[in-house]
Amino acid sequence: MTIKHKQFEAKHASIFQDESVVEAYQFRPNYPTETFNILMKLLEGLKKPWNVLDGGCGTGFVAREMVQHVDSVDAIDISENMIEKGRTLPKGDSAKLNWICSPIETAPLSPSYSLIVTAASLHWMDWDVVMPKFADVLDDQGHLAILEDVTLPAVWDSDTRSILGQYSMNKDYRPYDMTTIASELQQQGLFQETGMKETEPVEFNQSIEDWIESVHARNGFSRDRMDPADAAECDRKLTQVIVRHCPDRMMTMKMKGRVIWGKPLRLKR
């Protein structure tokens, strides 16, 4: 049995079903366009139809973009609130997009898939179940692509990091990224990485207020679960430190997309 760090336990993952998190999700940055160019390159040369599985789809940042380029997308998430929101967003009603509300571990799948995508979600899944399951439903020439958005360092980071650490409800949190997750999966014999590419950085502009809302769409900061006084104090402190750097209350950030791809593996134990 693979043992993951406590920060990825189900009690922390469950916040993404909260209504407040779903409503705040729109304020998280979308992936740069180049990210989807990388994904489409992974499909080149594969026989059609191109069927894609988006595991842990959220509101469909990836699924709703990919559906216009492929034959079908199965978008799976445990959160009914996320899926209902996704249906109302651009391209969320596409006839080629099949929304499935289910834990990915028990979701009904329709093999074979040319591409399986997990966008900053794989760490929440039961690896011993999903990686062999992905291996079973992935086309022999297909890929598992692990996505994440990477915000480049900003001058306010040290100040905001200490505030976020103080108010986060996930006291088990340790810094990580998807390269960490991919490496751990390889060590466990559940993944064979065959490539990684990052997009060129793109500029992303957001008001302080919208950025703070994006914080409440992340693990440890659900407004449904935070003490209201703590949430308000957290927001006040974040605003106070950022406005020193952004007196016009607009934040200019740079971000890039990262795609790690390879083969999911069946357990050999």
N, C-alpha and C positions, 0 to 999 in steps of 0.2 A: 504493500500500500504506500502510495506516494504521500509524504507529509509536506504540506505547504505552511508558510508562515501564518501566524494567527491573524494578520491584517486582512487575509483573504477569506476568512471564515464566512459562513452563510449569514450570520447576524449583521455583518458589515455589507455584504452584497445586497441584502434585502432592501436597503434604502432606495435603490433604483426603482422600486415599485411605489414609492411615496408620491402623492400627487404634487407636492411642492417641488420635488426634484424634477419630475416630468415637465412642469411649467417653466422651470429655470433652465432646462436643457437647451432651449433655443439660443441661449446666450453663450454656450460653449462654441469655440471656433470650429468651422468646418474644415475639411482637409483641403490643402491646395489642389488646384486642378491637375497638376503634374502627378499627384498621387494616383489618380485614376488612369492616367496614361501608363504608369508602371503596371497597374493591374491588367490593363488591356494587353500589354506586351506579353504578360504571362499566358494569355490565351492564344496568342498567335501560333499558328501551326497545329493547334488542336482541332480535331474533327468536330463538326457541329452536329447537333445543337449545342450552344454554349449555355449550360445551366449552372447557376451560381448559388451557393449557400452562404448566407450572412448569419453567422452564429452570434447571438447576443447583440441583436441589431439596434436596440434602443428605438429611437424615432426614425431610424432609417437613413442616417447621413450617407452611408455607403450604398445601401440597397436602392434608394430612390435615385441615386446618380447612375449606378451600374445598369439599372433596368432598361435604360434607353439605348444601351450598347450591346446587350446580350439577348438570348432567347427567353430566359426566365430567371427569376430570383426567388428563392425561398428565404424569407426573412423571419428569423425565429428569436423570440425573447420571452422571458418568464413573466415580464410585466405587462399586464393587460392595459394599464394606463399608457405605457410607452407606445404600444401598438395602436391604440385608439388615436393617440396624438399623431402618430406617423401617417395614418390614413388620411388625415386632413391637410397634410403638408404637400408641397408641389411634387407631382408624380406619385404620390402615395396611393392614388386610386388606379394606377396602371393595371391593365388586365394581365400583364406579364409578371406582376408582383404578387406573390402568395404570402400573406402574413400568417404566421403560426404562433399562437400564444402557448408556450410550453417551456419547461426546463429543457435545455438543449440535450441533457443526458437521456431524456425519455421521449424526445420529440419524434414524430413520424417523419421520416425522410424519404426522398424519392431519388435514389441513385440512378445514373451516376452523375456526379458533379464535376464540371471542368475546373472549377475554382471554389475553394472554401475560404471565406474571409472572416477573421475575428478582429474587430476594431477595438483595441484597448478593452477587451472583455475576456480573453482566454484565462487570465489569472483567477477569475471568479468561478471557473468551471471545475468539475471533478475530472482531473486529467486522466486518471486510470480508466474512466468510462469513455470520455469524449475522444481521446486521441485514437484508440483502436476503432471507435465508431467512425471517426473521420476517415481513417485508413480504409475501412470497408466500403464507404460510399464515394470515395474520390476516384475519378478516372485514373487509369494507370499513368497517364502522361500529365495529370493535373497537379496543382499545387495548393498547399495551405499557405495563405498569406496572412501575416500578423501585422496589423496596422497600429500606428499611434501618431498623434500630433505632438510635436515637440516645440514648446515655446522657448526661444533663446533667452539667455540671461538679460535681466533688466536692472536698472539702478535701484529699484525699490525692493528687489527680491529679499535681501537680508532682513529688512524690516517686516515685510509681510510674512515671511517664513516663520518668524518667531510668534507672530500673532496667530497664525493659522495653527501652529503647534499647540498654542495655549488653549484654543477653543475647539479643536477637532474632537469629536466623540470617539474616533478610532484611535485609542491610545496605544494600540499595537502597531501603528503605522511606522514603516521604515522606507526610506527613499528607494525607488525601483523604477525601471522602465521596461519596455518590451524586449530589449536585448537581454536584460536580466532573466526574464521569463523564458525566452528562447533557450538561453544557456542552461537553465535549470531543467527544462524539458529534455535537452540533449543529454545531460548528465543522467537523467532518469531512464534514458533509452526510449523515449516517447516521440522524439522529433529528430529529423536529420535536416539541418539547415543547408540550403544550396545557394542562397543569395540574399543580399541586403542592399537596399538603395534608399537614399534620402533625396527629397526634392530640394531645389534651390529655395532659400528663405524668401518668404513673402511678407509684406507689411500687413498688419492687422490693426485696425483702429477701433476703439471701443470706449464708451463713456465709463467713468469710474463706477457709476451705479450699475451699468450692465455687467461690468467685469465682476463686481461683487455678487450679482445674481448668479453668474457662472460658477462662482465658488460654491454656492448653495446647491449646485447640480452635481457636486462631487462627493465622493465618499467621506463621511464624517461630518457633513454640514447640512443635512436635511433640516429644513425649517420645521417639518412636521415632528421632529424628534428633539431638536435643540430647545433648551429653555429659552423662551422669548426674550428675556432680559439679556441672556448670554449672546443670543444672535444679534440683538441690537447693539450691544457693546462691541462685539466683534466687527460689525459693519462700520461702526463709528471709528474705531481704531484704524481699520484698513483705509477708510476714507482720509483720515487725518494724515497718515504717512504718505499716501500716494499723491494727495493734492499738493504736497510740498514739491514734488517733481513735475506735476501736471496741473498748474494753476488754472488752466482753462477747462479742467475736469475731463479732458480727453486723453486716453492712454494710447500711445503708439508702440506696438509690439512687433516683433518678428517671429515667425514660426515656420516650421517645415514639417513635411510629412515623412514618415519612415515606414518602409515596407520590408519585412523579413519574410522570406518564403522558403519552403522546403517540403518535406514529406512527413505526414503524421505516421507513427509507427505503432504496430501492435505490441503488446507486452510480451517479453521473452523471458519470463521468470518462472 
